[in-house]
């Protein structure tokens, strides 16, 4: 079997130099000629690195655990999580790291034993955790093993990357009120289920208060962040409140599900009712109609989180990051259609 010693000899460099070049160590800078000699030697000899041996020597596996717990979805069906994971994987592949994805289940304050076994194995050098929900069991396990950790979302932790969800919710509601909407329904999440959702609702409430709109009087149905739950919520809201002119959903998937259901029921968007979402998923740009939403730079979260984690692994203290959201105006929201409103009032017997 070809060893790193054989590669170093063929390239006329030291074993440590060959090892660092082939491990793509980001700290080490070598002349391009030296790098080419080592790479050429490894190809000619058919060298394959032994990651287990490398870890024993260096004390580092260069494996990062991306932990996205199963709450409503797996990370493969939660499109926002998928965007973040894509960024983590791209950064790792470009910088000589590997991603180990874990999606543990939590039950009544406990967690899958397989997750604890993973931490005890010593495989991950560090961890990035999706902390948009209550992840107490996960954090207790990570603290027990002392693993360097970056938390995504609003879960309290000294090293975090999160969006200003309060501001995002406020921007979204301000836009709807400025368009002229007063009969607005909300598609949310049960209170206390997600800190991010709670903060978005708090921002929505603040915008209502500033504009003299009674937040507590707004009809609301809760979903699970899924498209199907958004569809069900929209159907129930419009059935119980036929004078609604707008729906504000706390994520894009629920918003897109709501639009599909409304259109199927004969409510054109935005001609009859406006719908807005939150996240600015790539799919929202090509959706029919393109979705007005809040961009929180999810595509950049993976690389930002990895940069923070590498600082932590180097013994530094990364500064926590709060991303400023931006309103993205597209075609799913428009001013209320007075013709439809008068028609609904006439049919329901209400005065205009």
LUMLODO-599052 format. One record per residue (C-alpha): chain; y, x, z; residue number from 1; residue in one letter. Coordinates in Angstrom, 2 decimals, m for minus. Each point is the difference from the previous one (the first is absolute). Layout:
LUMLODO-599052
<pt 'A', <Y, X, Z>, NUM, 'A'>
...
//
This chain:
LUMLODO-599052
<pt 'A', <0.00, 0.00, 0.00>, 1, 'X'>
<pt 'A', <3.44, 1.30, m0.95>, 2, 'X'>
<pt 'A', <2.21, 0.69, 3.03>, 3, 'X'>
<pt 'A', <3.72, 0.55, 0.52>, 4, 'X'>
<pt 'A', <m0.85, 3.69, 0.44>, 5, 'X'>
<pt 'A', <m1.32, 0.08, m3.59>, 6, 'X'>
<pt 'A', <3.17, m1.64, m1.32>, 7, 'X'>
<pt 'A', <2.21, 2.46, 1.88>, 8, 'X'>
<pt 'A', <m1.96, 2.95, m1.34>, 9, 'X'>
<pt 'A', <0.18, m1.26, m3.61>, 10, 'X'>
<pt 'A', <3.77, m0.60, 0.33>, 11, 'X'>
<pt 'A', <0.62, 3.31, 1.85>, 12, 'X'>
<pt 'A', <1.75, m1.73, 2.92>, 13, 'X'>
<pt 'A', <m0.77, m0.39, 3.69>, 14, 'X'>
<pt 'A', <m2.26, m2.77, 1.21>, 15, 'X'>
<pt 'A', <2.87, m1.59, 1.92>, 16, 'X'>
<pt 'A', <2.20, m0.03, m3.12>, 17, 'X'>
<pt 'A', <m2.72, m1.61, m2.10>, 18, 'X'>
<pt 'A', <m0.66, m2.57, 2.73>, 19, 'X'>
<pt 'A', <3.66, m0.98, 0.36>, 20, 'X'>
<pt 'A', <0.56, m0.32, m3.73>, 21, 'X'>
<pt 'A', <m3.10, m2.14, m0.50>, 22, 'X'>
<pt 'A', <0.88, m2.22, 2.97>, 23, 'X'>
<pt 'A', <3.44, m0.58, m1.54>, 24, 'X'>
<pt 'A', <1.64, 0.98, 3.28>, 25, 'X'>
<pt 'A', <3.57, m1.32, m0.27>, 26, 'X'>
<pt 'A', <1.40, 2.73, 2.26>, 27, 'X'>
<pt 'A', <m1.31, 2.92, m2.04>, 28, 'X'>
<pt 'A', <1.81, 1.24, m3.10>, 29, 'X'>
<pt 'A', <m1.75, 2.41, m2.34>, 30, 'X'>
<pt 'A', <1.00, 1.47, m3.32>, 31, 'X'>
<pt 'A', <m1.05, m2.14, m2.93>, 32, 'X'>
<pt 'A', <m2.11, 2.88, m1.35>, 33, 'X'>
<pt 'A', <m1.93, 0.22, 3.28>, 34, 'X'>
<pt 'A', <m0.60, m3.74, 0.08>, 35, 'X'>
<pt 'A', <m1.27, 0.01, m3.58>, 36, 'X'>
<pt 'A', <m2.39, 2.89, 0.73>, 37, 'X'>
<pt 'A', <m1.51, m1.86, 2.94>, 38, 'X'>
<pt 'A', <m0.24, m3.32, m1.85>, 39, 'X'>
<pt 'A', <m1.54, 1.67, m3.05>, 40, 'X'>
<pt 'A', <m2.56, 1.81, 2.18>, 41, 'X'>
<pt 'A', <m0.96, m3.21, 1.78>, 42, 'X'>
<pt 'A', <m0.55, m1.78, m3.33>, 43, 'X'>
<pt 'A', <m1.96, 2.88, m1.53>, 44, 'X'>
<pt 'A', <m2.28, 0.24, 3.02>, 45, 'X'>
<pt 'A', <m0.35, m3.76, 0.49>, 46, 'X'>
<pt 'A', <1.28, 0.19, 3.56>, 47, 'X'>
<pt 'A', <m0.04, m3.19, 2.10>, 48, 'X'>
<pt 'A', <1.83, 0.07, 3.35>, 49, 'X'>
<pt 'A', <m1.95, m0.74, 3.14>, 50, 'X'>
<pt 'A', <2.33, m2.31, 1.92>, 51, 'X'>
<pt 'A', <m2.09, 0.06, 3.17>, 52, 'X'>
<pt 'A', <0.09, 3.80, 0.13>, 53, 'X'>
<pt 'A', <3.70, 0.04, m0.75>, 54, 'X'>
<pt 'A', <0.63, m2.39, 2.87>, 55, 'X'>
<pt 'A', <m2.03, 2.14, 2.41>, 56, 'X'>
<pt 'A', <2.03, 3.08, m0.90>, 57, 'X'>
<pt 'A', <3.48, m1.56, m0.10>, 58, 'X'>
<pt 'A', <m0.41, m2.79, 2.54>, 59, 'X'>
<pt 'A', <1.46, m2.34, m2.63>, 60, 'X'>
<pt 'A', <m1.82, m2.43, m2.26>, 61, 'X'>
<pt 'A', <3.06, m0.94, m2.10>, 62, 'X'>
<pt 'A', <m1.21, m3.59, 0.29>, 63, 'X'>
<pt 'A', <2.48, m2.75, 0.87>, 64, 'X'>
<pt 'A', <m1.21, m3.35, 1.32>, 65, 'X'>
<pt 'A', <1.92, m2.99, m1.36>, 66, 'X'>
<pt 'A', <m0.70, m2.85, 2.42>, 67, 'X'>
<pt 'A', <0.72, m3.51, m1.25>, 68, 'X'>
<pt 'A', <m1.60, m2.48, 2.42>, 69, 'X'>
<pt 'A', <m1.50, m3.28, m1.23>, 70, 'X'>
<pt 'A', <2.23, m2.78, 1.25>, 71, 'X'>
<pt 'A', <0.28, m2.50, m2.83>, 72, 'X'>
<pt 'A', <m1.07, 2.26, m2.87>, 73, 'X'>
<pt 'A', <m1.61, 3.29, m0.83>, 74, 'X'>
<pt 'A', <2.37, 2.66, m1.41>, 75, 'X'>
<pt 'A', <m1.57, m0.66, m3.40>, 76, 'X'>
<pt 'A', <1.24, m3.60, m0.10>, 77, 'X'>
<pt 'A', <3.31, 0.52, 1.83>, 78, 'X'>
<pt 'A', <2.18, 1.11, m2.91>, 79, 'X'>
<pt 'A', <2.73, 1.53, 2.19>, 80, 'X'>
<pt 'A', <m2.60, 2.14, 1.80>, 81, 'X'>
<pt 'A', <m1.42, 1.04, m3.35>, 82, 'X'>
<pt 'A', <3.41, 1.28, m1.08>, 83, 'X'>
<pt 'A', <0.31, 2.12, 3.14>, 84, 'X'>
<pt 'A', <m3.55, 1.32, m0.31>, 85, 'X'>
<pt 'A', <0.66, 0.98, m3.59>, 86, 'X'>
<pt 'A', <2.96, 2.10, 1.15>, 87, 'X'>
<pt 'A', <m2.04, 1.68, 2.74>, 88, 'X'>
<pt 'A', <m2.80, 0.86, m2.41>, 89, 'X'>
<pt 'A', <2.39, 1.36, m2.64>, 90, 'X'>
<pt 'A', <1.71, 2.26, 2.54>, 91, 'X'>
<pt 'A', <m3.31, 1.24, 1.40>, 92, 'X'>
<pt 'A', <m1.50, 0.78, m3.41>, 93, 'X'>
<pt 'A', <3.11, 2.01, m0.93>, 94, 'X'>
<pt 'A', <0.05, 1.96, 3.26>, 95, 'X'>
<pt 'A', <m3.63, 0.90, 0.65>, 96, 'X'>
<pt 'A', <m0.84, m2.81, 2.42>, 97, 'X'>
<pt 'A', <m2.58, m2.77, m0.10>, 98, 'X'>
<pt 'A', <0.28, m3.63, 1.12>, 99, 'X'>
<pt 'A', <m2.58, m1.73, 2.14>, 100, 'X'>
<pt 'A', <0.63, m3.75, 0.03>, 101, 'X'>
<pt 'A', <m0.96, m1.99, 3.09>, 102, 'X'>
<pt 'A', <0.35, m3.76, 0.32>, 103, 'X'>
<pt 'A', <m1.27, m0.86, 3.50>, 104, 'X'>
<pt 'A', <m0.37, m3.52, 1.33>, 105, 'X'>
<pt 'A', <1.51, m0.97, 3.34>, 106, 'X'>
<pt 'A', <m1.50, m2.67, 2.23>, 107, 'X'>
<pt 'A', <1.57, m1.18, 3.26>, 108, 'X'>
<pt 'A', <1.63, 3.30, 0.81>, 109, 'X'>
<pt 'A', <m2.95, 2.16, m1.08>, 110, 'X'>
<pt 'A', <m0.70, 1.88, m3.21>, 111, 'X'>
<pt 'A', <m2.98, 0.87, m2.18>, 112, 'X'>
<pt 'A', <m2.07, 2.77, 1.58>, 113, 'X'>
<pt 'A', <m0.17, 1.65, m3.41>, 114, 'X'>
<pt 'A', <3.72, 0.74, 0.20>, 115, 'X'>
<pt 'A', <m0.39, 1.80, 3.32>, 116, 'X'>
<pt 'A', <m2.93, 1.95, m1.45>, 117, 'X'>
<pt 'A', <2.22, 1.08, m2.88>, 118, 'X'>
<pt 'A', <2.65, 1.36, 2.35>, 119, 'X'>
<pt 'A', <m2.61, 1.74, 2.15>, 120, 'X'>
<pt 'A', <m1.45, 1.71, m3.10>, 121, 'X'>
<pt 'A', <3.03, 2.26, m0.28>, 122, 'X'>
<pt 'A', <0.37, m0.66, m3.73>, 123, 'X'>
<pt 'A', <3.66, m1.10, m0.11>, 124, 'X'>
<pt 'A', <2.76, 2.55, 0.58>, 125, 'X'>
<pt 'A', <2.47, m2.85, 0.39>, 126, 'X'>
<pt 'A', <0.36, m3.75, m0.41>, 127, 'X'>
<pt 'A', <2.33, m2.48, m1.68>, 128, 'X'>
<pt 'A', <m0.33, m3.49, 1.51>, 129, 'X'>
<pt 'A', <1.18, m3.32, m1.36>, 130, 'X'>
<pt 'A', <1.79, m1.37, 3.05>, 131, 'X'>
<pt 'A', <1.41, m3.21, m1.45>, 132, 'X'>
<pt 'A', <m2.28, m1.96, 2.34>, 133, 'X'>
<pt 'A', <m1.06, 0.53, 3.62>, 134, 'X'>
<pt 'A', <m2.14, 3.15, m0.17>, 135, 'X'>
<pt 'A', <m0.35, 0.72, 3.73>, 136, 'X'>
<pt 'A', <m3.77, 0.71, m0.15>, 137, 'X'>
<pt 'A', <0.49, 2.45, m2.87>, 138, 'X'>
<pt 'A', <2.86, 1.84, 1.69>, 139, 'X'>
<pt 'A', <m1.94, 0.29, 3.26>, 140, 'X'>
<pt 'A', <m2.86, 1.68, m1.88>, 141, 'X'>
<pt 'A', <2.38, 2.36, m1.82>, 142, 'X'>
<pt 'A', <1.72, 0.95, 3.26>, 143, 'X'>
<pt 'A', <m3.37, 0.64, 1.61>, 144, 'X'>
<pt 'A', <m0.88, 2.57, m2.66>, 145, 'X'>
<pt 'A', <3.53, 1.42, m0.22>, 146, 'X'>
<pt 'A', <0.28, m0.29, m3.76>, 147, 'X'>
<pt 'A', <3.43, 0.50, m1.62>, 148, 'X'>
<pt 'A', <1.06, m3.44, m1.19>, 149, 'X'>
<pt 'A', <2.68, m1.65, m2.11>, 150, 'X'>
<pt 'A', <0.38, m3.77, 0.34>, 151, 'X'>
<pt 'A', <1.13, m2.21, m2.87>, 152, 'X'>
<pt 'A', <1.80, m3.14, 1.10>, 153, 'X'>
<pt 'A', <1.49, m1.36, 3.19>, 154, 'X'>
<pt 'A', <m2.69, 0.96, 2.51>, 155, 'X'>
<pt 'A', <1.75, 2.11, 2.71>, 156, 'X'>
<pt 'A', <m0.67, 3.71, m0.51>, 157, 'X'>
<pt 'A', <2.21, 3.13, 0.01>, 158, 'X'>
<pt 'A', <m0.93, 0.95, m3.56>, 159, 'X'>
<pt 'A', <0.43, m3.02, m2.23>, 160, 'X'>
<pt 'A', <0.93, m1.05, m3.51>, 161, 'X'>
<pt 'A', <1.23, m3.56, m0.28>, 162, 'X'>
<pt 'A', <2.31, m2.29, m1.88>, 163, 'X'>
<pt 'A', <3.00, m1.80, 1.49>, 164, 'X'>
<pt 'A', <m1.71, m3.38, m0.14>, 165, 'X'>
<pt 'A', <2.81, m1.76, 1.86>, 166, 'X'>
<pt 'A', <2.49, 1.07, m2.67>, 167, 'X'>
<pt 'A', <m2.44, m0.90, m2.78>, 168, 'X'>
<pt 'A', <m0.47, m3.53, 1.31>, 169, 'X'>
<pt 'A', <3.74, m0.40, 0.42>, 170, 'X'>
<pt 'A', <0.74, 1.19, m3.56>, 171, 'X'>
<pt 'A', <m2.57, m2.42, m1.42>, 172, 'X'>
<pt 'A', <1.37, m3.03, 1.84>, 173, 'X'>
<pt 'A', <3.62, 0.92, m0.67>, 174, 'X'>
<pt 'A', <m0.80, 0.02, m3.71>, 175, 'X'>
<pt 'A', <m1.55, m3.47, 0.12>, 176, 'X'>
<pt 'A', <2.93, m1.45, 1.95>, 177, 'X'>
<pt 'A', <2.50, 1.64, m2.35>, 178, 'X'>
<pt 'A', <m1.81, m1.66, m2.93>, 179, 'X'>
<pt 'A', <0.79, m3.31, 1.69>, 180, 'X'>
<pt 'A', <m3.34, m0.87, 1.59>, 181, 'X'>
<pt 'A', <m0.02, m1.91, 3.29>, 182, 'X'>
<pt 'A', <m3.36, m1.77, m0.23>, 183, 'X'>
<pt 'A', <m2.21, 3.07, 0.45>, 184, 'X'>
<pt 'A', <m3.64, 0.22, 1.05>, 185, 'X'>
<pt 'A', <m1.59, 3.09, 1.56>, 186, 'X'>
<pt 'A', <m3.47, 1.43, m0.63>, 187, 'X'>
<pt 'A', <m0.61, 2.35, 2.90>, 188, 'X'>
<pt 'A', <m2.66, 1.41, 2.29>, 189, 'X'>
<pt 'A', <m0.92, m1.24, 3.49>, 190, 'X'>
<pt 'A', <2.45, 1.37, 2.57>, 191, 'X'>
<pt 'A', <m1.18, 3.23, 1.59>, 192, 'X'>
<pt 'A', <m2.60, 0.73, m2.68>, 193, 'X'>
<pt 'A', <2.11, 2.59, m1.82>, 194, 'X'>
<pt 'A', <3.07, 1.78, 1.38>, 195, 'X'>
<pt 'A', <1.31, 0.43, m3.54>, 196, 'X'>
<pt 'A', <m0.28, m3.73, m0.70>, 197, 'X'>
<pt 'A', <1.68, m0.83, 3.32>, 198, 'X'>
<pt 'A', <2.91, 2.30, m0.85>, 199, 'X'>
<pt 'A', <0.37, m1.50, m3.48>, 200, 'X'>
<pt 'A', <0.21, m3.45, 1.56>, 201, 'X'>
<pt 'A', <2.57, 1.28, 2.51>, 202, 'X'>
<pt 'A', <2.11, 1.27, m2.90>, 203, 'X'>
<pt 'A', <m0.36, m3.36, m1.76>, 204, 'X'>
<pt 'A', <1.12, m1.75, 3.17>, 205, 'X'>
<pt 'A', <3.03, 2.30, 0.32>, 206, 'X'>
<pt 'A', <1.08, m0.81, m3.56>, 207, 'X'>
<pt 'A', <m0.36, m3.72, 0.73>, 208, 'X'>
<pt 'A', <2.10, 0.27, 3.15>, 209, 'X'>
<pt 'A', <2.76, 1.87, m1.84>, 210, 'X'>
<pt 'A', <0.10, m2.67, m2.72>, 211, 'X'>
<pt 'A', <m0.18, m3.01, 2.31>, 212, 'X'>
<pt 'A', <m3.55, m0.97, m0.97>, 213, 'X'>
<pt 'A', <m2.37, m1.26, 2.70>, 214, 'X'>
<pt 'A', <m2.94, 2.42, m0.15>, 215, 'X'>
<pt 'A', <m2.12, m2.05, 2.39>, 216, 'X'>
<pt 'A', <0.28, m3.03, m2.30>, 217, 'X'>
<pt 'A', <m1.43, 1.83, m3.01>, 218, 'X'>
<pt 'A', <m3.54, m1.18, m0.83>, 219, 'X'>
<pt 'A', <m2.56, 2.79, 0.29>, 220, 'X'>
<pt 'A', <m3.66, 0.55, m0.76>, 221, 'X'>
<pt 'A', <m1.89, 3.15, 0.93>, 222, 'X'>
<pt 'A', <m2.37, 1.91, m2.25>, 223, 'X'>
<pt 'A', <m2.06, 3.17, 0.17>, 224, 'X'>
<pt 'A', <1.91, 2.18, m2.49>, 225, 'X'>
<pt 'A', <m2.48, m1.07, m2.73>, 226, 'X'>
<pt 'A', <0.78, m1.76, m3.28>, 227, 'X'>
<pt 'A', <m2.24, m2.95, 0.89>, 228, 'X'>
<pt 'A', <1.76, m0.52, 3.32>, 229, 'X'>
<pt 'A', <3.37, 0.02, m1.76>, 230, 'X'>
<pt 'A', <m1.25, m2.64, m2.44>, 231, 'X'>
<pt 'A', <m1.25, m2.23, 2.82>, 232, 'X'>
<pt 'A', <3.22, 0.41, 2.00>, 233, 'X'>
<pt 'A', <2.18, m0.85, m3.01>, 234, 'X'>
<pt 'A', <m1.98, m3.17, m0.77>, 235, 'X'>
<pt 'A', <0.24, m1.20, 3.59>, 236, 'X'>
<pt 'A', <3.70, 0.82, 0.28>, 237, 'X'>
<pt 'A', <1.02, m1.81, m3.18>, 238, 'X'>
<pt 'A', <m2.19, m3.00, 0.82>, 239, 'X'>
<pt 'A', <1.58, m0.41, 3.43>, 240, 'X'>
<pt 'A', <3.52, 0.98, m1.10>, 241, 'X'>
<pt 'A', <0.64, m1.17, m3.60>, 242, 'X'>
<pt 'A', <3.72, 0.89, 0.15>, 243, 'X'>
<pt 'A', <m0.68, 3.73, 0.39>, 244, 'X'>
<pt 'A', <1.76, 2.10, m2.63>, 245, 'X'>
<pt 'A', <m1.30, 3.42, 1.06>, 246, 'X'>
<pt 'A', <m2.89, 1.78, 1.70>, 247, 'X'>
<pt 'A', <0.29, 3.39, 1.72>, 248, 'X'>
<pt 'A', <m3.35, 1.78, 0.38>, 249, 'X'>
<pt 'A', <m0.46, 3.04, 2.23>, 250, 'X'>
<pt 'A', <m1.95, 1.95, m2.62>, 251, 'X'>
<pt 'A', <m0.41, 0.04, m3.77>, 252, 'X'>
<pt 'A', <m3.62, m1.12, m0.05>, 253, 'X'>
<pt 'A', <0.81, m3.23, 1.85>, 254, 'X'>
<pt 'A', <3.05, m0.49, m2.23>, 255, 'X'>
<pt 'A', <m2.03, 0.41, m3.21>, 256, 'X'>
<pt 'A', <m2.69, m2.33, 1.31>, 257, 'X'>
<pt 'A', <2.70, m2.54, 0.85>, 258, 'X'>
<pt 'A', <1.48, 0.19, m3.51>, 259, 'X'>
<pt 'A', <m3.36, m0.51, m1.68>, 260, 'X'>
<pt 'A', <m0.73, m3.04, 2.16>, 261, 'X'>
<pt 'A', <3.45, m1.52, m0.46>, 262, 'X'>
<pt 'A', <m0.19, 0.38, m3.76>, 263, 'X'>
<pt 'A', <m3.46, m1.58, 0.00>, 264, 'X'>
<pt 'A', <1.45, m2.96, 1.94>, 265, 'X'>
<pt 'A', <2.79, m0.44, m2.54>, 266, 'X'>
<pt 'A', <2.79, 1.82, 1.85>, 267, 'X'>
<pt 'A', <1.50, 2.55, m2.42>, 268, 'X'>
<pt 'A', <1.34, 3.20, 1.58>, 269, 'X'>
<pt 'A', <2.94, 0.50, 0.27>, 270, 'X'>
<pt 'A', <1.17, m3.13, m1.90>, 271, 'X'>
<pt 'A', <m1.22, m2.34, 2.73>, 272, 'X'>
<pt 'A', <m0.61, 2.34, 2.92>, 273, 'X'>
<pt 'A', <0.77, 3.67, 0.63>, 274, 'X'>
<pt 'A', <m2.53, 2.38, 1.59>, 275, 'X'>
<pt 'A', <0.55, 3.52, 1.34>, 276, 'X'>
<pt 'A', <m2.33, 2.60, 1.52>, 277, 'X'>
<pt 'A', <m0.02, 3.35, 1.76>, 278, 'X'>
<pt 'A', <m1.45, 3.46, m0.92>, 279, 'X'>
<pt 'A', <0.87, 0.41, m3.71>, 280, 'X'>
<pt 'A', <m3.59, 0.55, m1.09>, 281, 'X'>
<pt 'A', <m0.37, 1.30, m3.58>, 282, 'X'>
<pt 'A', <m1.53, m3.35, m1.04>, 283, 'X'>
<pt 'A', <3.21, m1.88, 0.86>, 284, 'X'>
<pt 'A', <1.89, 1.47, m2.95>, 285, 'X'>
<pt 'A', <m2.39, m1.46, m2.57>, 286, 'X'>
<pt 'A', <m0.64, m3.23, 1.87>, 287, 'X'>
<pt 'A', <1.14, m3.31, m1.52>, 288, 'X'>
<pt 'A', <2.73, m0.34, 1.03>, 289, 'X'>
<pt 'A', <0.79, 3.55, 1.19>, 290, 'X'>
<pt 'A', <0.31, m0.13, 3.78>, 291, 'X'>
<pt 'A', <3.15, 0.47, 2.04>, 292, 'X'>
<pt 'A', <m1.09, 2.12, 2.94>, 293, 'X'>
<pt 'A', <0.77, 2.83, 2.42>, 294, 'X'>
<pt 'A', <m0.78, 3.58, m0.97>, 295, 'X'>
<pt 'A', <m1.00, 2.24, 2.92>, 296, 'X'>
<pt 'A', <m1.00, 3.07, m2.07>, 297, 'X'>
<pt 'A', <m3.74, m0.44, 0.60>, 298, 'X'>
<pt 'A', <m0.81, 2.31, m2.90>, 299, 'X'>
<pt 'A', <1.61, 2.88, 1.94>, 300, 'X'>
<pt 'A', <m1.56, m0.73, 3.38>, 301, 'X'>
<pt 'A', <m3.15, 2.05, m0.66>, 302, 'X'>
<pt 'A', <1.82, 3.24, m0.79>, 303, 'X'>
<pt 'A', <2.55, m0.53, 2.78>, 304, 'X'>
<pt 'A', <m2.75, m0.60, 2.56>, 305, 'X'>
<pt 'A', <m1.97, 3.05, m1.18>, 306, 'X'>
<pt 'A', <3.07, 2.25, 0.26>, 307, 'X'>
<pt 'A', <0.51, m1.22, 3.57>, 308, 'X'>
<pt 'A', <m3.68, 0.56, 0.87>, 309, 'X'>
<pt 'A', <0.02, 3.55, m1.41>, 310, 'X'>
<pt 'A', <3.03, 0.78, 2.17>, 311, 'X'>
<pt 'A', <m1.94, m1.27, 2.99>, 312, 'X'>
<pt 'A', <m3.05, 2.09, m0.94>, 313, 'X'>
<pt 'A', <2.28, 3.04, m0.22>, 314, 'X'>
<pt 'A', <1.12, m0.53, 3.59>, 315, 'X'>
<pt 'A', <3.37, m1.55, m0.86>, 316, 'X'>
<pt 'A', <1.37, m3.38, 1.03>, 317, 'X'>
<pt 'A', <0.78, m2.12, m3.06>, 318, 'X'>
<pt 'A', <2.94, m2.35, 0.19>, 319, 'X'>
<pt 'A', <m1.01, m3.67, m0.15>, 320, 'X'>
<pt 'A', <1.03, m1.76, m3.21>, 321, 'X'>
<pt 'A', <1.44, m3.50, m0.43>, 322, 'X'>
<pt 'A', <0.22, m1.02, m3.64>, 323, 'X'>
<pt 'A', <2.96, m2.15, m1.04>, 324, 'X'>
<pt 'A', <m1.16, m3.00, m2.05>, 325, 'X'>
<pt 'A', <1.76, m1.26, m3.12>, 326, 'X'>
<pt 'A', <0.25, m3.47, m1.49>, 327, 'X'>
<pt 'A', <m1.51, m0.18, m3.51>, 328, 'X'>
<pt 'A', <1.39, m2.99, m1.89>, 329, 'X'>
<pt 'A', <m2.21, m1.40, m2.76>, 330, 'X'>
<pt 'A', <m0.61, m3.41, m1.56>, 331, 'X'>
<pt 'A', <m2.01, m1.88, 2.66>, 332, 'X'>
<pt 'A', <3.15, m1.10, 1.87>, 333, 'X'>
<pt 'A', <3.00, m1.90, m1.34>, 334, 'X'>
<pt 'A', <2.63, m2.42, 1.36>, 335, 'X'>
<pt 'A', <m1.35, m3.44, 0.96>, 336, 'X'>
<pt 'A', <m0.44, m2.38, m2.92>, 337, 'X'>
<pt 'A', <2.29, m2.96, 0.80>, 338, 'X'>
<pt 'A', <m1.80, m2.27, m2.48>, 339, 'X'>
<pt 'A', <m3.36, 0.45, 1.76>, 340, 'X'>
<pt 'A', <1.59, m0.37, 3.42>, 341, 'X'>
<pt 'A', <1.65, m3.32, m0.93>, 342, 'X'>
<pt 'A', <m3.28, m1.25, m1.46>, 343, 'X'>
<pt 'A', <m1.94, 0.85, 3.15>, 344, 'X'>
<pt 'A', <2.64, m1.62, 2.21>, 345, 'X'>
<pt 'A', <m0.05, m3.16, m2.11>, 346, 'X'>
<pt 'A', <m3.80, m0.23, 0.10>, 347, 'X'>
<pt 'A', <m0.13, 0.58, 3.74>, 348, 'X'>
<pt 'A', <2.72, m2.52, 0.74>, 349, 'X'>
<pt 'A', <2.34, 2.57, 1.53>, 350, 'X'>
<pt 'A', <3.69, 0.02, m0.85>, 351, 'X'>
<pt 'A', <1.50, 2.98, m1.83>, 352, 'X'>
//
